[in-house]
Amino acid sequence: MDKNKKSYMWSLGITCTVIFYMTYILTDRLMNRGGSDLAVHTYNASELAFSDPFPFFRRFTYPVYHVLTALLNRFFGISMRDCGVLVVTIFAVMTTVVTYTILRNFLKETYSDSAICAIVFVLTYVTAIYFPWYNREVYRGQSSPNIWHSPTQAVVKAAALLAIFLYVKYYYDYQGIMKDNSKKTLYLWGLNKRRGVFSLLLFYTVLVKPSFLQGFLPAVCIFLIIELVSSRGKVFPFCVWSGMMFLPSCLYLLYQFLFYYSDGSAYNRGGVVFTFFGFVGNSAPNILISSILLYAFPLFCILFVARKEIFTDKYLMLIVLFAVVSFCESACMAEGLGNSAGNFSWAKQLSVYFLWVIAVIKYFQKKNLASDFFWGRAKWIFRIGDILLAAHFVSGIYYYIVLLIGSNLC
């Protein structure tokens, strides 16, 4: 086996093994706590009868976690509870693999596999910086890029991360291929496998949890409008191509919206309430401070390390748009039923993780370039960045420990 490949396999394998066991142990503990999202969704999975599945699918429009849990229970005879723990753990490892693959694609020329795996491990556990004298709660009020108590969020995370990076990659591929007239028609009408595969990936994310497309769709629309204007209409064929990819998922998202929020629905959740930090403000002592604690490192990287690339780096541009859109949705939209009003905040929590991924890519790329000239302003920028990164990571480990020992701060 090639030495580099062997190093890659060992580094990733050890990282995945550690994350597997840490996730399994914590999820197992959380599953025992009544009222948690894990317990509720696993109980819902137990209501799926394969002999007559239609009543279940008429009630649940995002059933992937429930189906996978029920299938494990059916075919392996494991308890429904343990199946739920296993599904969450497997998808946490899948998120690790996707994150590692993305980071390696950008950082492999300058960082070793073990260093990239260390960054991935940090990304798995970072959370909002914790100041107990400001807010006793680690999660409530601040939110987090890493959610431990939601199985549907765990299952959608890897696919959503892959989708947003793939979409931008396809856009870059489009820009390159449009320079070759012989390939324009082929690409325009999607006579390749990419459109179908990406469309299926998007549809999968909606089946798991509609939150990703809820924020991703408007972000892509804004992204394409900006690119249309800046290119003077040259990317219009890509807009058509995008519309064809998004159409099935958008139609299903519309069905989900009507199912839960139309007046005639038997499962109406009280409709959509437009507010101004109405839900978030219930648990955040101060919206501005809580937001700073949540976004400290990514925002620092964007403002001081990569601000000149916001419009030139399309990965950064789309992820920032997704973060802004999902933050606005979280701030301005809520459900009429108070006990589930936070469902419009899940896209925001996904976006924070995406911001972290692109932020560490930019940070470590620039840190490596600045290593030979590590003095003056650059020296202090990366020292501050290291402190912020450590603060987020220590807070995340503390959050993990607090949940592990039995506190219900989730």
C-alpha distance (Angstrom), angle and dihedral (degrees) to the residues before:
residue distance angle dihedral
M1 . . .
D2 3.82 . .
K3 3.80 111.6 .
N4 3.82 93.6 -127.6
K5 3.79 92.1 49.1
K6 3.79 90.9 48.2
S7 3.81 90.4 51.9
Y8 3.79 90.4 48.3
M9 3.81 93.0 50.3
W10 3.81 94.3 47.0
S11 3.80 94.7 46.5
L12 3.79 94.8 46.7
G13 3.81 92.7 40.9
I14 3.80 93.7 54.2
T15 3.81 91.8 45.6
C16 3.81 92.7 49.4
T17 3.81 91.7 47.1
V18 3.81 92.9 52.3
I19 3.81 92.5 46.3
F20 3.81 90.6 45.8
Y21 3.79 93.3 56.5
M22 3.80 95.2 40.3
T23 3.81 91.0 50.3
Y24 3.79 94.0 44.2
I25 3.80 93.3 50.6
L26 3.81 94.0 48.1
T27 3.81 95.2 42.5
D28 3.81 89.6 49.4
R29 3.81 89.6 54.7
L30 3.79 94.1 45.4
M31 3.79 91.8 49.2
N32 3.79 89.4 64.7
R33 3.78 93.7 58.5
G34 3.76 113.5 93.9
G35 3.77 118.1 -125.2
S36 3.81 96.5 22.9
D37 3.79 119.1 133.4
L38 3.80 88.9 -116.7
A39 3.79 93.0 58.0
V40 3.81 93.8 42.4
H41 3.81 95.6 50.4
T42 3.81 91.9 44.0
Y43 3.78 90.2 51.9
N44 3.80 88.4 50.7
A45 3.80 88.7 52.1
S46 3.81 89.3 57.0
E47 3.82 88.8 61.5
L48 3.81 91.8 63.9
A49 3.81 108.3 105.2
F50 3.80 112.2 -169.0
S51 3.79 90.3 -157.7
D52 3.82 88.9 62.4
P53 3.83 109.8 11.9
F54 3.80 98.8 159.0
P55 3.83 97.6 86.7
F56 3.80 88.6 55.0
F57 3.81 94.8 48.6
R58 3.79 91.0 46.9
R59 3.79 88.3 59.0
F60 3.83 102.6 37.8
T61 3.79 117.8 50.6
Y62 3.82 95.7 -179.6
P63 3.81 102.4 47.2
V64 3.84 105.7 151.1
Y65 3.82 96.8 108.4
H66 3.79 91.3 44.7
V67 3.81 93.9 47.8
L68 3.80 93.6 48.1
T69 3.79 91.9 47.9
A70 3.80 92.1 48.0
L71 3.82 91.5 47.1
L72 3.80 92.3 53.3
N73 3.77 89.3 48.8
R74 3.79 92.3 48.5
F75 3.80 99.2 46.5
F76 3.80 102.4 34.0
G77 3.78 102.1 31.5
I78 3.81 93.0 -128.3
S79 3.79 117.3 147.5
M80 3.79 115.2 -91.8
R81 3.79 90.0 -117.8
D82 3.81 93.6 54.5
C83 3.80 90.8 44.8
G84 3.80 89.6 56.4
V85 3.79 91.0 50.6
L86 3.79 90.8 49.5
V87 3.82 94.6 49.0
V88 3.82 92.3 52.0
T89 3.81 91.1 46.5
I90 3.80 94.2 49.5
F91 3.80 91.9 50.8
A92 3.80 91.5 47.2
V93 3.80 87.1 57.9
M94 3.82 90.1 47.1
T95 3.81 88.8 54.8
T96 3.80 87.9 51.5
V97 3.81 91.2 52.8
V98 3.82 93.8 47.2
T99 3.80 92.1 46.9
Y100 3.79 91.3 48.2
T101 3.82 91.8 48.7
I102 3.80 91.5 52.0
L103 3.80 94.5 45.9
R104 3.80 92.3 46.0
N105 3.79 90.4 52.5
F106 3.81 90.0 58.0
L107 3.82 102.3 32.1
K108 3.81 106.8 31.4
E109 3.80 93.7 100.2
T110 3.79 93.4 60.2
Y111 3.83 107.4 22.9
S112 3.78 133.2 54.4
D113 3.79 122.9 -118.2
S114 3.79 90.9 -108.7
A115 3.82 91.3 52.4
I116 3.81 91.3 50.2
C117 3.81 90.0 48.8
A118 3.80 89.4 52.0
I119 3.81 89.5 53.9
V120 3.82 90.0 49.0
F121 3.81 90.4 51.3
V122 3.80 90.1 52.2
L123 3.81 90.6 48.8
T124 3.81 90.1 53.3
Y125 3.80 92.7 60.4
V126 3.81 108.3 29.4
T127 3.77 117.0 118.2
A128 3.80 138.7 162.6
I129 3.81 113.0 -50.5
Y130 3.80 107.1 -93.2
F131 3.79 121.3 -132.5
P132 3.84 108.1 171.1
W133 3.81 92.8 -166.2
Y134 3.81 88.5 58.8
N135 3.81 99.3 41.1
R136 3.80 126.2 -2.2
E137 3.80 90.2 -153.6
V138 3.80 118.3 82.9
Y139 3.81 96.6 -159.8
R140 3.79 109.4 17.7
G141 3.76 111.9 82.3
Q142 3.80 94.7 15.0
S143 3.83 103.6 47.6
S144 3.81 120.1 -155.2
P145 3.81 143.9 -121.9
N146 3.82 87.0 -129.8
I147 3.79 115.9 55.6
W148 3.80 116.0 -170.4
H149 3.80 102.3 178.8
S150 3.83 102.5 55.0
P151 3.83 117.2 79.0
T152 3.81 94.5 -171.7
Q153 3.81 90.6 53.0
A154 3.81 89.7 50.8
V155 3.80 92.3 50.1
V156 3.83 96.1 48.1
K157 3.81 97.9 42.8
A158 3.82 100.2 82.9
A159 3.81 94.6 45.0
A160 3.81 92.4 46.4
L161 3.80 92.3 50.3
L162 3.79 91.0 47.9
A163 3.82 91.8 47.5
I164 3.79 96.2 53.6
F165 3.81 93.8 48.5
L166 3.81 92.7 43.5
Y167 3.79 91.6 51.4
V168 3.79 92.4 55.3
K169 3.80 90.9 44.5
Y170 3.80 89.1 54.2
Y171 3.79 89.0 50.3
Y172 3.79 91.2 53.4
D173 3.83 89.5 46.4
Y174 3.80 88.9 51.4
Q175 3.80 92.2 52.5
G176 3.80 89.4 52.4
I177 3.78 97.8 43.4
M178 3.81 94.4 48.2
K179 3.80 88.1 68.4
D180 3.80 88.1 67.2
N181 3.83 108.3 71.0
S182 3.80 92.2 -164.3
K183 3.80 91.1 65.4
K184 3.81 101.3 40.9
T185 3.80 97.6 93.1
L186 3.79 92.7 45.5
Y187 3.79 91.8 52.8
L188 3.81 96.3 40.7
W189 3.78 95.3 58.0
G190 3.76 93.6 39.5
L191 3.79 96.6 -120.4
N192 3.77 89.6 167.3
K193 3.78 136.6 73.2
R194 3.78 98.1 -99.9
R195 3.79 99.2 81.9
G196 3.78 93.4 50.0
V197 3.81 95.1 45.0
F198 3.80 93.7 47.7
S199 3.80 91.9 45.4
L200 3.81 89.8 53.0
L201 3.80 90.7 48.5
L202 3.80 91.0 52.6
F203 3.79 91.6 47.0
Y204 3.80 89.5 50.7
T205 3.82 91.0 55.0
V206 3.82 90.6 53.7
L207 3.80 91.1 49.3
V208 3.80 89.4 52.2
K209 3.80 98.2 42.3
P210 3.82 128.8 -23.1
S211 3.81 92.9 -143.2
F212 3.81 96.3 91.3
L213 3.80 96.9 54.4
Q214 3.79 89.3 40.5
G215 3.81 88.1 68.2
F216 3.80 100.6 23.8
L217 3.82 97.1 56.6
P218 3.83 97.5 57.7
A219 3.82 90.0 40.5
V220 3.82 90.5 54.8
C221 3.81 90.9 47.4
I222 3.82 91.2 54.0
F223 3.81 90.1 44.1
L224 3.80 92.2 52.9
I225 3.81 93.1 46.1
I226 3.81 90.1 53.6
E227 3.80 91.1 47.6
L228 3.82 92.3 46.4
V229 3.78 91.3 53.6
S230 3.80 95.4 43.3
S231 3.82 93.0 46.3
R232 3.82 93.0 41.9
G233 3.78 92.2 -122.1
K234 3.80 98.3 -46.6
V235 3.81 92.8 123.4
F236 3.81 93.9 53.9
P237 3.84 92.3 108.4
F238 3.81 88.6 56.2
C239 3.81 88.7 52.0
V240 3.81 88.8 55.3
W241 3.79 90.1 47.0
S242 3.82 89.3 50.2
G243 3.78 92.2 50.0
M244 3.79 91.1 54.1
M245 3.81 90.6 50.5
F246 3.79 94.9 47.3
L247 3.81 99.1 41.7
P248 3.85 100.3 87.1
S249 3.81 92.6 46.5
C250 3.80 92.7 45.4
L251 3.79 91.9 52.6
Y252 3.79 91.2 50.6
L253 3.81 91.0 46.1
L254 3.80 88.5 53.7
Y255 3.80 89.3 51.6
Q256 3.82 90.3 51.0
F257 3.79 91.5 49.3
L258 3.79 93.0 50.6
F259 3.80 91.1 44.0
Y260 3.80 93.0 58.0
Y261 3.80 104.2 26.9
S262 3.82 110.2 30.0
D263 3.79 116.5 104.7
G264 3.79 93.2 -122.6
S265 3.80 96.4 53.2
A266 3.79 118.9 112.3
Y267 3.83 87.9 -144.8
N268 3.79 97.3 48.7
R269 3.80 111.0 157.2
G270 3.74 95.4 -155.2
G271 3.78 96.4 -78.5
V272 3.77 127.0 -95.2
V273 3.79 117.5 -51.6
F274 3.79 119.1 -158.3
T275 3.77 111.1 -143.8
F276 3.80 141.8 150.4
F277 3.80 109.3 -111.5
G278 3.80 86.2 -37.4
F279 3.78 96.7 145.6
V280 3.81 99.6 30.3
G281 3.78 90.7 46.1
N282 3.79 90.5 61.1
S283 3.81 91.6 72.2
A284 3.81 105.2 20.5
P285 3.83 115.0 87.6
N286 3.81 88.3 -155.3
I287 3.81 123.9 6.1
L288 3.80 95.4 -149.9
I289 3.81 96.0 48.3
S290 3.81 92.8 44.0
S291 3.80 90.4 50.8
I292 3.81 91.8 49.9
L293 3.80 90.6 50.8
L294 3.80 90.5 50.5
Y295 3.81 99.0 43.7
A296 3.83 100.0 31.3
F297 3.82 100.8 117.1
P298 3.84 99.2 34.5
L299 3.80 91.6 45.3
F300 3.81 90.8 47.6
C301 3.81 90.5 51.9
I302 3.79 93.3 48.9
L303 3.81 94.6 47.0
F304 3.79 100.2 40.4
V305 3.80 107.0 21.3
A306 3.82 109.3 28.6
R307 3.81 107.2 16.4
K308 3.82 92.4 118.8
E309 3.81 90.4 56.8
I310 3.81 100.4 53.1
F311 3.81 92.2 104.4
T312 3.80 99.8 25.6
D313 3.81 97.8 50.5
K314 3.81 103.7 62.9
Y315 3.82 93.0 -165.3
L316 3.79 90.1 58.4
M317 3.81 92.7 40.6
L318 3.82 95.9 53.3
I319 3.80 94.4 43.1
V320 3.81 91.3 50.3
L321 3.82 89.3 49.6
F322 3.80 90.1 49.2
A323 3.82 90.2 50.4
V324 3.81 93.2 49.3
V325 3.81 93.8 46.4
S326 3.80 94.2 46.7
F327 3.82 91.7 45.6
C328 3.82 89.8 53.6
E329 3.81 91.0 48.1
S330 3.78 90.4 51.1
A331 3.79 91.6 47.9
C332 3.79 98.1 45.0
M333 3.82 106.5 30.9
A334 3.79 132.8 62.9
E335 3.78 139.3 154.3
G336 3.77 121.3 -101.4
L337 3.79 91.0 -125.0
G338 3.77 106.3 80.2
N339 3.79 96.4 -149.9
S340 3.80 92.9 61.9
A341 3.78 101.0 29.1
G342 3.77 92.2 120.2
N343 3.80 95.9 69.7
F344 3.81 90.5 100.5
S345 3.81 89.2 60.4
W346 3.80 98.0 65.6
A347 3.81 93.9 84.4
K348 3.80 88.8 54.9
Q349 3.79 91.3 53.7
L350 3.79 90.9 51.0
S351 3.80 90.1 48.7
V352 3.80 92.0 54.4
Y353 3.80 90.2 58.4
F354 3.81 90.8 48.2
L355 3.81 89.0 50.6
W356 3.79 89.1 52.2
V357 3.80 92.1 51.5
I358 3.81 95.0 51.2
A359 3.83 91.3 39.1
V360 3.81 94.4 56.4
I361 3.81 89.9 45.8
K362 3.80 91.1 54.9
Y363 3.78 93.4 39.5
F364 3.78 96.9 52.6
Q365 3.80 93.4 40.1
K366 3.79 90.5 55.5
K367 3.78 93.9 38.7
N368 3.79 90.3 56.5
L369 3.82 91.4 48.4
A370 3.79 90.8 48.5
S371 3.81 94.6 47.4
D372 3.81 92.9 92.5
F373 3.79 91.1 49.8
F374 3.79 99.1 36.4
W375 3.78 98.4 155.3
G376 3.78 141.3 99.0
R377 3.80 117.3 6.6
A378 3.82 94.8 -4.8
K379 3.79 89.9 54.4
W380 3.79 92.6 56.7
I381 3.79 94.7 41.7
F382 3.79 92.5 57.9
R383 3.79 93.5 40.5
I384 3.81 89.8 55.5
G385 3.82 89.7 44.3
D386 3.80 91.2 52.9
I387 3.81 91.1 50.3
L388 3.81 92.2 49.9
L389 3.80 91.7 46.7
A390 3.80 91.0 50.8
A391 3.82 91.6 47.3
H392 3.81 92.0 53.2
F393 3.81 91.6 46.5
V394 3.81 95.6 47.5
S395 3.81 89.1 47.8
G396 3.81 89.9 51.0
I397 3.79 93.1 50.6
Y398 3.79 89.3 48.3
Y399 3.81 89.3 50.9
Y400 3.80 90.0 51.4
I401 3.82 91.8 50.1
V402 3.81 92.9 46.3
L403 3.82 90.4 53.6
L404 3.78 91.4 43.8
I405 3.80 95.6 54.8
G406 3.76 92.7 50.6
S407 3.79 112.1 -89.6
N408 3.79 115.4 139.7
L409 3.82 95.3 -138.6
C410 3.79 95.8 135.9
